[in-house]
Amino acid sequence: MSDRPALHLRQAVFEALASPFAAAGVVSDDDLLLVDAATARLARVPERVLLAFALALRAQRDGHVGVDLAQARRLYDRPNEAEGPQAAQLAWPADVAAWQREVRACPLVASNSEAHRLFAVQGLVGAAELLMTARMADEQTRLARALLRLATTAPALSASATELRSHLDPQLTRGVAPALVAAKRHSVQALATAAAGSLVLLTGGPGTGKTFGVKALIAALYAVCDPQAEHMRVVLAAPTGKAAVRMTEAMAEQLDKLGATPAVERALRQLPAMTVHKLLGLSPDGRARHGLERPLDADLVVVDEASMVDLPLMRKLAEAVRPGARLVLIGDPDQLASVDVGTVLADLYAASSEPTSPLARCAVRYTVNHRFAEAPLVSAIAVALQANTPDGRQEAAAHLCGQLALPEPHAALRVERVVLTPANARPTGLDALSRPYTDPTGYAGVVAQLLREGGVAALREPRAHAKVLEAMGCYRILAVHRRGHLGVSGLNEGVGERVRTALTKALNQRRPSDATPIALPRQVGHWLGELVLVTENAYDVDLRNGDIGVVLPAEGGELVAVFAAARADATGDSPGGTRELALARLPPHMPALAMTVHKSQGSQFERVALVLPERDSPLLTRELVYTALTRASKTFAWSGDEALLGTALARPVVRASGLRELLM
């Protein structure tokens, strides 16, 4: 650490105290430079308070709104593996209570909504305190204000709970099993009560009927407020392009089950979803076209996958909902939160669980799962994890480790283990992980069969493209980290090698034994059969962050990226076709045989394999395992150490936030 270059901060005493913390990875050099630059010309601030400011900046990078100084040492005193000192070498303030008093007394720290300060302190439940930047305090306060406004004001297009229930009840109880009618009617009443106001919080796990419930709600609002479906303006949005496309498709499905009028059904089919960014007109510098001064021209704003929306974006969205309009937020609070700051949906869910909260009447919770009818074991594990109790975690671990089985007739194995060596030293582990891609039903198996039947030329037709794209939804490998042997990069490399080998073998199967082996076609760094994941929205080529395509030959023989076609017309009918994009026009992208669990949100695959890392990581949480598990509709496989899995199941995502208190 003595070789560490000095930062030459203006406040040398602060640098002397904080440099070991930066060397240990507790804070970054940028944190120290920002704090020093912001405070050096202001009031004299004790170095311990400046260290607290740096920790507040570090907290934001980890998704926290701020830092609870009483928990800072437990959270961040993990030495940098490469060069950091041991914990005992860091000069943490011994008297935390005195440290907190010192921070509160600093003239640069606001309390009780004081303005024009750099930082702010908020009291939380119990004796906890949250130190945050003034910007985060402002974002949090404004979001709470906007949500409470919606929760306590009546919409302009009024509809009583009784009127809404009269339409929702037949729509949502039709065809329901007798044993579930009572639970369904309870959720109908909750939905009708919530929708009589301006804020609806609709939560539940995947497959619990949230999307169908929203369709029924929109249809009921049309029936009560605008029977001809001519005047009520409805907009749909999701945090990612992939989720928006799926939302558009889902809104056009099963409309015949609603029993709506032709006018209402036609209106539902014509509802396209867009990203929240596009809805708000967000520019790269963070400014939004729509907000408090220029609200959205909509009577109903519906946002899916709300767990992925961070605090600043949700604030912009809530403020952009004009007075008299309704906002419906849909999501699963047990899934991973946004990669950015905040746990907004979880905070809203927690606040709505308190009977005295203004949000209590806005909440609708769906609990009956319909998606996992063919995967009862996956469903059982998901329910156990949702309980978030020691018994639930123990039950989930027992199911995942094969120590607990469901009784007949559900004895079919739906959860599997994959033995995988951490360093990829043995090919057997990666072979097992790769096999679902290369099996006859896997996408690479489909490509291989076409190659065996007619060579590369057999893959040029749109019909072949559609067949391959359809098979892509069968399987996906999910990883915790982006880098390393067991991260996305290592798995894409190892599995990609095996997929290429299988495709090359199929391509050469028809050639004479004495002929020169045929190489798998490649072009501008891509190979035939490669899966590509788009990582940025690119509206010029109509691709969104999260879209997945496959590299195949076009009619002229050149390799192109093939994606599912966008919806063709306003009737809502999906063409089920494909479209091609020149490889040179691909927006930023990466291989997609393996992806992070975060990137998989909003997706669904028949089979999912989760690969745990070699060592424990803060990213290993109950929510991560739950999110990976619920991407699978039939089979969930996992690879890793049982003890590490137990550690993950016992670790919930904990992010410091004061939003819940503000909503109370």
Secondary structure in CASP SS format (residue, H / E / C, confidence):
PFRMAT SS
TARGET T0000
AUTHOR 0000-0000-0000
METHOD secondary structure of the structure
MODEL  1
M C 1.00
S C 1.00
D C 1.00
R C 1.00
P C 1.00
A C 1.00
L C 1.00
H C 1.00
L C 1.00
R C 1.00
Q C 1.00
A H 1.00
V H 1.00
F H 1.00
E H 1.00
A H 1.00
L H 1.00
A H 1.00
S H 1.00
P H 1.00
F H 1.00
A H 1.00
A H 1.00
A C 1.00
G C 1.00
V C 1.00
V C 1.00
S C 1.00
D H 1.00
D H 1.00
D H 1.00
L H 1.00
L H 1.00
L H 1.00
V H 1.00
D H 1.00
A H 1.00
A H 1.00
T H 1.00
A C 1.00
R C 1.00
L C 1.00
A C 1.00
R C 1.00
V C 1.00
P C 1.00
E H 1.00
R H 1.00
V H 1.00
L H 1.00
L H 1.00
A H 1.00
F H 1.00
A H 1.00
L H 1.00
A H 1.00
L H 1.00
R H 1.00
A H 1.00
Q H 1.00
R H 1.00
D C 1.00
G C 1.00
H C 1.00
V C 1.00
G C 1.00
V E 1.00
D C 1.00
L H 1.00
A H 1.00
Q H 1.00
A H 1.00
R H 1.00
R H 1.00
L H 1.00
Y H 1.00
D C 1.00
R C 1.00
P C 1.00
N C 1.00
E C 1.00
A C 1.00
E C 1.00
G C 1.00
P C 1.00
Q C 1.00
A H 1.00
A H 1.00
Q H 1.00
L C 1.00
A C 1.00
W C 1.00
P C 1.00
A C 1.00
D C 1.00
V H 1.00
A H 1.00
A H 1.00
W H 1.00
Q H 1.00
R H 1.00
E H 1.00
V H 1.00
R H 1.00
A H 1.00
C C 1.00
P C 1.00
L C 1.00
V E 1.00
A E 1.00
S C 1.00
N C 1.00
S C 1.00
E C 1.00
A C 1.00
H C 1.00
R C 1.00
L C 1.00
F E 1.00
A E 1.00
V E 1.00
Q E 1.00
G E 1.00
L C 1.00
V C 1.00
G C 1.00
A C 1.00
A C 1.00
E E 1.00
L E 1.00
L E 1.00
M E 1.00
T E 1.00
A H 1.00
R H 1.00
M H 1.00
A H 1.00
D H 1.00
E H 1.00
Q H 1.00
T H 1.00
R H 1.00
L H 1.00
A H 1.00
R H 1.00
A H 1.00
L H 1.00
L H 1.00
R H 1.00
L H 1.00
A H 1.00
T H 1.00
T C 1.00
A C 1.00
P C 1.00
A C 1.00
L C 1.00
S C 1.00
A C 1.00
S C 1.00
A H 1.00
T H 1.00
E H 1.00
L H 1.00
R H 1.00
S H 1.00
H H 1.00
L H 1.00
D H 1.00
P H 1.00
Q H 1.00
L H 1.00
T H 1.00
R C 1.00
G C 1.00
V C 1.00
A C 1.00
P H 1.00
A H 1.00
L H 1.00
V H 1.00
A H 1.00
A H 1.00
K H 1.00
R H 1.00
H H 1.00
S H 1.00
V H 1.00
Q H 1.00
A H 1.00
L H 1.00
A H 1.00
T H 1.00
A H 1.00
A H 1.00
A C 1.00
G C 1.00
S C 1.00
L E 1.00
V E 1.00
L E 1.00
L E 1.00
T E 1.00
G E 1.00
G C 1.00
P C 1.00
G C 1.00
T C 1.00
G C 1.00
K H 1.00
T H 1.00
F H 1.00
G H 1.00
V H 1.00
K H 1.00
A H 1.00
L H 1.00
I H 1.00
A H 1.00
A H 1.00
L H 1.00
Y H 1.00
A H 1.00
V H 1.00
C H 1.00
D C 1.00
P C 1.00
Q C 1.00
A C 1.00
E C 1.00
H C 1.00
M C 1.00
R C 1.00
V E 1.00
V E 1.00
L E 1.00
A E 1.00
A E 1.00
P C 1.00
T C 1.00
G H 1.00
K H 1.00
A H 1.00
A H 1.00
V H 1.00
R H 1.00
M H 1.00
T H 1.00
E H 1.00
A H 1.00
M H 1.00
A C 1.00
E C 1.00
Q C 1.00
L H 1.00
D H 1.00
K H 1.00
L H 1.00
G C 1.00
A C 1.00
T C 1.00
P H 1.00
A H 1.00
V H 1.00
E H 1.00
R H 1.00
A H 1.00
L H 1.00
R H 1.00
Q C 1.00
L C 1.00
P C 1.00
A E 1.00
M E 1.00
T E 1.00
V H 1.00
H H 1.00
K H 1.00
L H 1.00
L H 1.00
G C 1.00
L E 1.00
S C 1.00
P C 1.00
D C 1.00
G C 1.00
R C 1.00
A E 1.00
R C 1.00
H C 1.00
G C 1.00
L C 1.00
E C 1.00
R C 1.00
P C 1.00
L C 1.00
D C 1.00
A C 1.00
D C 1.00
L E 1.00
V E 1.00
V E 1.00
V E 1.00
D C 1.00
E C 1.00
A H 1.00
S H 1.00
M H 1.00
V C 1.00
D C 1.00
L H 1.00
P H 1.00
L H 1.00
M H 1.00
R H 1.00
K H 1.00
L H 1.00
A H 1.00
E H 1.00
A H 1.00
V C 1.00
R C 1.00
P C 1.00
G C 1.00
A C 1.00
R E 1.00
L E 1.00
V E 1.00
L E 1.00
I E 1.00
G E 1.00
D C 1.00
P C 1.00
D C 1.00
Q C 1.00
L C 1.00
A C 1.00
S C 1.00
V C 1.00
D C 1.00
V C 1.00
G C 1.00
T C 1.00
V H 1.00
L H 1.00
A H 1.00
D H 1.00
L H 1.00
Y H 1.00
A H 1.00
A H 1.00
S H 1.00
S C 1.00
E C 1.00
P C 1.00
T C 1.00
S C 1.00
P C 1.00
L C 1.00
A H 1.00
R H 1.00
C H 1.00
A E 1.00
V E 1.00
R E 1.00
Y E 1.00
T C 1.00
V C 1.00
N C 1.00
H C 1.00
R H 1.00
F H 1.00
A H 1.00
E H 1.00
A C 1.00
P H 1.00
L H 1.00
V H 1.00
S H 1.00
A H 1.00
I H 1.00
A H 1.00
V H 1.00
A H 1.00
L H 1.00
Q H 1.00
A H 1.00
N C 1.00
T C 1.00
P H 1.00
D H 1.00
G H 1.00
R H 1.00
Q H 1.00
E H 1.00
A H 1.00
A H 1.00
A H 1.00
H H 1.00
L H 1.00
C C 1.00
G C 1.00
Q C 1.00
L C 1.00
A C 1.00
L C 1.00
P C 1.00
E C 1.00
P C 1.00
H C 1.00
A C 1.00
A C 1.00
L C 1.00
R C 1.00
V E 1.00
E E 1.00
R E 1.00
V C 1.00
V C 1.00
L C 1.00
T C 1.00
P C 1.00
A C 1.00
N C 1.00
A C 1.00
R C 1.00
P H 1.00
T H 1.00
G H 1.00
L H 1.00
D H 1.00
A H 1.00
L H 1.00
S H 1.00
R H 1.00
P H 1.00
Y H 1.00
T H 1.00
D C 1.00
P C 1.00
T C 1.00
G C 1.00
Y H 1.00
A H 1.00
G H 1.00
V H 1.00
V H 1.00
A H 1.00
Q H 1.00
L H 1.00
L H 1.00
R H 1.00
E H 1.00
G H 1.00
G C 1.00
V H 1.00
A H 1.00
A H 1.00
L H 1.00
R C 1.00
E C 1.00
P H 1.00
R H 1.00
A H 1.00
H H 1.00
A H 1.00
K H 1.00
V H 1.00
L H 1.00
E H 1.00
A H 1.00
M H 1.00
G C 1.00
C C 1.00
Y E 1.00
R E 1.00
I E 1.00
L E 1.00
A E 1.00
V C 1.00
H C 1.00
R C 1.00
R C 1.00
G C 1.00
H C 1.00
L C 1.00
G C 1.00
V H 1.00
S H 1.00
G H 1.00
L H 1.00
N H 1.00
E H 1.00
G H 1.00
V H 1.00
G H 1.00
E H 1.00
R H 1.00
V H 1.00
R H 1.00
T H 1.00
A H 1.00
L H 1.00
T H 1.00
K H 1.00
A H 1.00
L H 1.00
N H 1.00
Q C 1.00
R C 1.00
R C 1.00
P C 1.00
S C 1.00
D C 1.00
A C 1.00
T C 1.00
P C 1.00
I C 1.00
A C 1.00
L C 1.00
P C 1.00
R E 1.00
Q E 1.00
V C 1.00
G C 1.00
H E 1.00
W E 1.00
L C 1.00
G C 1.00
E C 1.00
L E 1.00
V E 1.00
L E 1.00
V E 1.00
T C 1.00
E C 1.00
N C 1.00
A E 1.00
Y H 1.00
D H 1.00
V H 1.00
D C 1.00
L E 1.00
R C 1.00
N C 1.00
G C 1.00
D C 1.00
I E 1.00
G E 1.00
V E 1.00
V E 1.00
L E 1.00
P E 1.00
A C 1.00
E C 1.00
G C 1.00
G C 1.00
E C 1.00
L E 1.00
V E 1.00
A E 1.00
V E 1.00
F E 1.00
A E 1.00
A C 1.00
A C 1.00
R C 1.00
A C 1.00
D C 1.00
A C 1.00
T C 1.00
G C 1.00
D C 1.00
S C 1.00
P C 1.00
G C 1.00
G C 1.00
T E 1.00
R E 1.00
E E 1.00
L E 1.00
A E 1.00
L H 1.00
A H 1.00
R H 1.00
L C 1.00
P C 1.00
P C 1.00
H E 1.00
M E 1.00
P E 1.00
A C 1.00
L C 1.00
A E 1.00
M E 1.00
T E 1.00
V H 1.00
H H 1.00
K H 1.00
S H 1.00
Q C 1.00
G C 1.00
S C 1.00
Q C 1.00
F E 1.00
E E 1.00
R E 1.00
V E 1.00
A E 1.00
L E 1.00
V E 1.00
L C 1.00
P C 1.00
E C 1.00
R C 1.00
D C 1.00
S C 1.00
P C 1.00
L C 1.00
L C 1.00
T C 1.00
R H 1.00
E H 1.00
L H 1.00
V H 1.00
Y H 1.00
T H 1.00
A H 1.00
L H 1.00
T C 1.00
R C 1.00
A E 1.00
S E 1.00
K E 1.00
T E 1.00
F E 1.00
A E 1.00
W E 1.00
S E 1.00
G C 1.00
D C 1.00
E H 1.00
A H 1.00
L H 1.00
L H 1.00
G H 1.00
T H 1.00
A H 1.00
L H 1.00
A C 1.00
R C 1.00
P C 1.00
V C 1.00
V C 1.00
R C 1.00
A C 1.00
S C 1.00
G C 1.00
L H 1.00
R H 1.00
E H 1.00
L H 1.00
L H 1.00
M C 1.00
END
